[in-house]
Amino acid sequence: MSEPIIAVVGASGVVGRQLVQGLLLKDHPADCVRAFASERGAGEELDFGDDSVVIDKYSDESLRGAAVAILAVPPEVAKPVAERAQALGVWVIDLSGAWRVDEKVPLVVPGVNDGVLDRPFAGRIVSLAQASTQAFTRALEPLRGAFGLLFADATVLCGAAIHGSAGVAQLSKQTGELMNAKDPDIEVFPHRLAFNVIPAVGALENGLSQLERAMLIETARVWGGEKMPAVTATSVLVPTYHGLTLILSAHLSRRVDAEGVRATLKADSGLKVLDEPADNIYPMPMLTTDDSTVHVGRIRVLGERVQLVACIDNAFRTADSALDIAFELADRD
Ligand SMILES: NC(=O)c1ccc[n+]([C@@H]2O[C@H](COP(=O)([O-])OP(=O)(O)OC[C@H]3O[C@@H](n4cnc5c(N)ncnc54)[C@H](OP(=O)(O)O)[C@@H]3O)[C@@H](O)[C@H]2O)c1
């Protein structure tokens, strides 16, 4: 049987490049990969082992014949592309959050609620939760399962890549300008990010940033129901490039000790526990590069309260999870 055609829309961006590289790592043949971007990114040739994949300009006919399209584009672009793909009978995995509030579209956090794809749903669109929700729920899921969870808070430290390739370029430019005693340009972020910390990711509305609002909506969908814990989140931009760091605080339904927490987290193959503080072993975003597991550590326990740190490579994990779902969907009618 021939391999399914997997299309990446937004292939010139941070996540899109990771998706194409992920297809190579998963030994998908180059002639079954389609890559699209806007006119700006079209024409670029992406390395693909001994082959290459050329990025084409996306048009309404681009996805005809594809089994699955993964959308790594802004939400306003993703909406019409997803609808067009669905009309062509193509499965869609949306990474933009454009469908996160649509209860008809399954919202997936791999390793937390994968079963949502086994239940019947209308249409052919699937939404992957944003990376901060994935890290938050994935890190706490084993504790929620073993001890019950009443309350969880996350402070999410985001590198510049949370704003895509424009964010990465802006941080480099500002850093260079400051090192050369020039006034930095401020375009992508609301303030200078180089040598600074900005306590909001995306526009603030009614006291919540875009990222915080998305986390609360997604967490309610993934953990919702009678035992939904109270959840709060604060998002912060820090002057690193890639990776997310979450400072987590959880209130469990019953008292636990640190050993019980550590053993529960260690038993979960989706997590990597780095927790030997005396030897300076703890999670850091640089350790997560090209690793789709969630790293956890700095575990502290007092009665029912647990504090820990979690890190992920947001772009890699998002791409890796999306590809796993893509191959699963490609096997369906
Ligand atoms: N960064 C992360 O870690 C992360 C993680 C999870 C999900 N996401 C989500 O994934 C999406 C992409 O994020 P990113 O960080 O990769 O952003 P990015 O680096 O800015 O890339 C955006 C991509 O979208 C393409 N694009 C923009 N307008 C288009 C159009 N009209 N038609 C076709 N392609 C178009 C761009 O192509 P051009 O080069 O032609 O402009 C580029 O390839 C966003 O919705 C983001 O919220 C990001």
The ligand as a MOL file (V3000), in Angstrom:
LIG
                    3D

  0  0  0     0  0            999 V3000
M  V30 BEGIN CTAB
M  V30 COUNTS 48 52 0 0 0
M  V30 BEGIN ATOM
M  V30 1 N 5.5800 28.4170 17.8670 0
M  V30 2 C 5.1100 27.3770 18.5510 0
M  V30 3 O 5.8150 26.7540 19.3620 0
M  V30 4 C 3.6960 26.8650 18.3310 0
M  V30 5 C 3.3040 25.7210 19.0190 0
M  V30 6 C 2.0300 25.2420 18.8040 0
M  V30 7 C 1.1950 25.8810 17.8980 0
M  V30 8 N 1.6050 27.0060 17.2670 0 CHG=1
M  V30 9 C 0.6570 27.6250 16.3080 0
M  V30 10 O 1.0440 27.1900 14.9960 0
M  V30 11 C 0.8410 28.2500 14.0550 0
M  V30 12 C 2.1680 28.5710 13.3850 0
M  V30 13 O 3.0850 29.0170 14.3770 0
M  V30 14 P 4.6060 29.3310 14.0240 0
M  V30 15 O 5.2470 29.6120 15.3200 0
M  V30 16 O 5.1830 28.2890 13.1370 0 CHG=-1
M  V30 17 O 4.4230 30.7160 13.1900 0
M  V30 18 P 5.3760 31.3360 12.0700 0
M  V30 19 O 6.7880 30.9660 12.2890 0
M  V30 20 O 5.0200 32.7810 12.0320 0
M  V30 21 O 4.8740 30.6480 10.7170 0
M  V30 22 C 3.6160 30.9720 10.1450 0
M  V30 23 C 3.4630 30.1870 8.8590 0
M  V30 24 O 2.1800 30.4900 8.3120 0
M  V30 25 C 2.3490 30.7740 6.9310 0
M  V30 26 N 1.2890 31.6380 6.4280 0
M  V30 27 C 0.9250 32.8610 6.8900 0
M  V30 28 N -0.0970 33.3360 6.1270 0
M  V30 29 C -0.3700 32.3930 5.1910 0
M  V30 30 C -1.3080 32.2850 4.1260 0
M  V30 31 N -2.1700 33.2590 3.8810 0
M  V30 32 N -1.3130 31.1640 3.3570 0
M  V30 33 C -0.4370 30.1720 3.6040 0
M  V30 34 N 0.4990 30.2040 4.5890 0
M  V30 35 C 0.5160 31.3070 5.3770 0
M  V30 36 C 3.7010 31.4770 6.8900 0
M  V30 37 O 4.1640 31.4880 5.5530 0
M  V30 38 P 5.0710 32.7030 4.9830 0
M  V30 39 O 6.4690 32.3820 5.3290 0
M  V30 40 O 4.7840 32.6270 3.5320 0
M  V30 41 O 4.5690 33.9620 5.6330 0
M  V30 42 C 4.4970 30.5470 7.7950 0
M  V30 43 O 4.8720 29.4020 7.0960 0
M  V30 44 C 0.2610 29.4270 14.8570 0
M  V30 45 O -1.1430 29.4200 14.7490 0
M  V30 46 C 0.6990 29.1410 16.2810 0
M  V30 47 O -0.1920 29.7030 17.2230 0
M  V30 48 C 2.8400 27.5010 17.4260 0
M  V30 END ATOM
M  V30 BEGIN BOND
M  V30 1 1 1 2
M  V30 2 2 2 3
M  V30 3 1 2 4
M  V30 4 1 4 5
M  V30 5 2 4 48
M  V30 6 2 5 6
M  V30 7 1 6 7
M  V30 8 2 7 8
M  V30 9 1 8 9
M  V30 10 1 8 48
M  V30 11 1 9 10
M  V30 12 1 9 46
M  V30 13 1 10 11
M  V30 14 1 11 12
M  V30 15 1 11 44
M  V30 16 1 12 13
M  V30 17 1 13 14
M  V30 18 2 14 15
M  V30 19 1 14 16
M  V30 20 1 14 17
M  V30 21 1 17 18
M  V30 22 2 18 19
M  V30 23 1 18 20
M  V30 24 1 18 21
M  V30 25 1 21 22
M  V30 26 1 22 23
M  V30 27 1 23 24
M  V30 28 1 23 42
M  V30 29 1 24 25
M  V30 30 1 25 26
M  V30 31 1 25 36
M  V30 32 1 26 27
M  V30 33 1 26 35
M  V30 34 2 27 28
M  V30 35 1 28 29
M  V30 36 1 29 30
M  V30 37 2 29 35
M  V30 38 1 30 31
M  V30 39 2 30 32
M  V30 40 1 32 33
M  V30 41 2 33 34
M  V30 42 1 34 35
M  V30 43 1 36 37
M  V30 44 1 36 42
M  V30 45 1 37 38
M  V30 46 2 38 39
M  V30 47 1 38 40
M  V30 48 1 38 41
M  V30 49 1 42 43
M  V30 50 1 44 45
M  V30 51 1 44 46
M  V30 52 1 46 47
M  V30 END BOND
M  V30 END CTAB
M  END
